[in-house]
Amino acid sequence: MAQNVLEEVSACFTAPAVSQASVVVGESEAGVRKALPKVVPLVLSSLIKLSEQVGGIDVVWLMARDAHEAGTRADVLAAQVPKGQELMRALLTDHYSGRIASVATESGIRTEAVEGLLGLAAPVMLGVLGEHAATDHLDAPALGRWLQSQRSSVTGLLLADAATKARNGHGAEPAVGAYPHAAPLPAPDAATRPDRLLRQWLLPALVVIGAIIVGYWLGRTPRPAPGPGAAALTTAGLTPATPAAPSGRDVATAADAAPVTAISGRYDAGTENYIYDTGRPVRLALIDGTMLTVGANSTENKLYTFLADATQQVDPVNRTKGWINFDRVYFDARKATLTDESTAQLQNVASILKSFPTAHVKIGGYTDSTGYFKDNLRLSEQRATAALAALVDMGVAAGRVEAKGYGQKHNVASNETPVGRALNRRISVRVTQK
């Protein structure tokens, strides 16, 4: 495992790569070289900060995994570059403009160019983290521990930067939120990083970022505002959401679960599971005062938003409405044994249910159409019960949770393809009382 991720990422920016980057962002090579050693530590320190928040390391691990896998898929990479810029806006919040302006001033380049370099450095950094996670078989907690081991490299650069500012007669910038930019790194050695990573990450990203800057940010469809129950990590800053008062048994129409066409993710042939894209990070305020960091498209955010929004009520008539699929709960093949990676999401859901103590939920289990109907019905019941038992073990009162298996009924996709079968094998949750 690499001992210094800063050096590894910096080594991706070889001389040819810097030359192309300077053309894309419209700045001199000297300016890009001067800015990158400040941009790269800023990305790393921001990810470390995110990993230290409740649930944050799960978000970092998922983004790193997806970024690594995007290395050989240009279509996914094209989506990751603008996400890199958006991610940095989200993590730096109201410090974003100040950090950008500071790097631009010290590097002698435009603020727009710094933003472009941030959007490029973020997916490269995540790709390197994802590569290490895959190579060394690191789960989210292990990746978090490794990221903590990288703190010293960022801190050392931060102290050097402060000392340099002091010598030049400038006050040191306080470390609020993510760490400020750091002093320049040693010049990267092009031989320390295989050309493979350069081809997979940097060069395709440089081609994409030019089109992204011109087209994506100027012509993208505006994103709907986050739900009232979630405080999105946006440039407006972190504004923790407060759980709404439980609304009892008021009746209205609940929103249908997202249709299959809205599902974003990919099929993993190795595990035969569907890996969902949980979206950009958002933070949820829990009743105990802690903040839970999850994806905007995640099960947790959808459940929290429904519970916190008084305008969304349980539909007691149409019980097919309001189901929310778990996106990170899996079982061993043909068994009701939860995988280790499922614990994190179940724990998050347990924490959310504790924040809404009057809420009751139902867990539904589903299978694909492979095998016998009776066996599938039994397996789905056992899996739903296993998820229920896990929530109870995590402190949710048993009387607030019920479970039912539906077998191969209520498919959400065709059983004719592996992807469709993976989507049909699922566990869902429905609020039955707020």
Secondary structure as UniProt FT lines:
FT   HELIX           5..12
FT   HELIX           15..25
FT   HELIX           29..51
FT   HELIX           56..69
FT   HELIX           70..72
FT   HELIX           74..92
FT   HELIX           93..95
FT   HELIX           96..107
FT   HELIX           111..135
FT   TURN            136..137
FT   HELIX           140..149
FT   HELIX           151..167
FT   TURN            168..169
FT   HELIX           190..192
FT   HELIX           195..197
FT   HELIX           198..202
FT   HELIX           203..211
FT   HELIX           212..216
FT   HELIX           217..219
FT   TURN            228..229
FT   STRAND          231..232
FT   TURN            235..236
FT   TURN            248..249
FT   HELIX           260..262
FT   STRAND          265..268
FT   TURN            269..272
FT   STRAND          273..276
FT   STRAND          281..285
FT   TURN            287..288
FT   STRAND          291..295
FT   TURN            296..297
FT   HELIX           299..308
FT   TURN            310..311
FT   TURN            319..320
FT   STRAND          324..325
FT   TURN            333..334
FT   TURN            340..341
FT   HELIX           342..355
FT   TURN            357..358
FT   STRAND          360..366
FT   HELIX           373..393
FT   TURN            394..395
FT   HELIX           398..400
FT   STRAND          401..405
FT   TURN            407..408
FT   TURN            415..416
FT   HELIX           418..424
FT   STRAND          426..433
//
